[in-house]
Amino acid sequence: MLNSNNMIVRVKELWKSFNGVPVNEEVNIYVNEGEIVSILGPNGAGKTTLLRQIYGELKPDKGEIIILGMNPSKAKDKGVMSVVPQETMPFSLLKVAEHVELLVRLRGVPKGMVRHCVEDAINTVGLGDYGNKLIDELSGGMKRLVLVASAIACRPRLIILDEPTVGIDAQNRRSIWDAVKSARDNGSAIILTTHYIHEAEELSDRVYLMNRRILMEGSPSELRRRLSWVEVRSDYGDKSIRVDWDEAISVINELVKRRVRFEVKEPSLEDVFIEVFGDGHEAR
Amino acid sequence: MKLGNAYTIAKYIMLSSRHWIYASIGLTLVFPALWLTLLRIIGNPQYMNYFIVGTVVNTSFLIPFIGTSQDLAYFRRVSAVYTLMFSNGAGHWDIVLGYIAQLITLNLSSIVSLLILSILMMNASYDIVQVLATIAMAVFISLSSALLGYALAMGIRNYRIVNQASQVIPWPLLLLAPVYYPIAVLPPVLRYISLALPTTYMALAINGSLSLSAAELLRGLVGLLVYSSASILIARYAIIRGEVNG
């Protein structure tokens, strides 16, 4: 729910185009304190462009971005946000603790707090034993963990994660999820983009579906409920059928009468995604 | 611009350079010692001044120019470390100043070493004022060259082009300017061309500081100021263009 008391980010009527081609059209989003908000959309939907405007790397053509009452440039100067940009690599010739320290210090965290924050963040992502290890010697998944540790260190008010788990194994992904949830529980607002719909479903308090413009918004369960069907899988006839909620009871009654084994599955967020964007997964 | 951020960036980039210690020792001590020894064997002391001017210009121009253009283009276009630092609180000029500060710190030792070794090995008669003036000029040349490199890194989006251009550009700049030899040996046409090259003013500044010639020093400084200002303007334009066009 839009709540101005604990709102961290507000994006109003945002437009952005490159060489006359619109990338963001009339985008309106908000993120509250202690909330994980995912932005989902096909490749080329303008998610990263939106985030780049939020962290001040791009200037919007039209519209407004307010972060804790400040414009992005001012908010960045005040050190209220931390970011893991898309496809970024850490400084591979620094040690893990040094890398986290570097970004924490750029955010202006007082020197006295840095050491404790860094240790805490490294432990949270499960790299406690690797603080003095060169990043270059770590696996790809662990390098992503270093970036996430750098982002959550010292509890910034806003954390922006642009595809933080891309290309990493299930175990490291789980560590990143735990770290993100822990940051949320400590009061940070988190904006996440991901192509793993299951990840968004697992982590998000709210989800925006976008393709240049925002097409749908709500909690994962609210979005799932917008699909009016359930999937019934059984040993009888068509193995899997989708039926409207209204018809589900009669279908189930029929299956019970026939003493057929069956299961009922609610739509997933992925079903919503495919319903909205089709299964081509490219922006149109 | 926040000087604290520039200091932090310089410090951590220096920490990440610790693995290049052998190359640093080679550049700082082995390279100047080797060349001075060769110069002594060849036995042409008249050439020593040109050699020192040329080597100080070469070191304070080439490494900052190539290093800044290639590293910052790589940070910005490939590893996205530039965006990582920018999005986490550093401004564009914090990043470039931090990078240049660490580069000058690491590079300066080889210039100091060259001047000291010249005095020790070749009996060059430089007093403390000449040495300090030359070091100050070398810092200014490094800053100016690094700004040229930054303008190249920011102005061209294709990292591979920056990489190649940064290796090609310095050679005509060093060969067509009176860096390693007096301007009198250049053909008349090249003398006019050399007036448009930043390396000419770098050589003037170093020659002026080693010979304590105020007029030469001033001409060199003015030329470098013009090039530095142009680099800052180009980089600033590229930054603004990047904010609009991505």
Interface residues (C-beta under 8 A of the other chain):
Chain A: F18 N19 T49 R52 Y55 G56 E57 L58 K59 K76 D77 G79 M81 S82 V83 V84 P85 Q86 E87 T88 M89 P90 F91 L93 L94 E98 E101 L102 L103 R105 L106 R107 G108 L147 S150 I160
Chain B: K2 G4 N5 T8 I9 Y12 I13 L15 S16 S17 R18 H19 S79 A80 V81 T83 L84 M85 F86 S87 N88 G89 A90 G91 G242 E243 V244 N245 G246
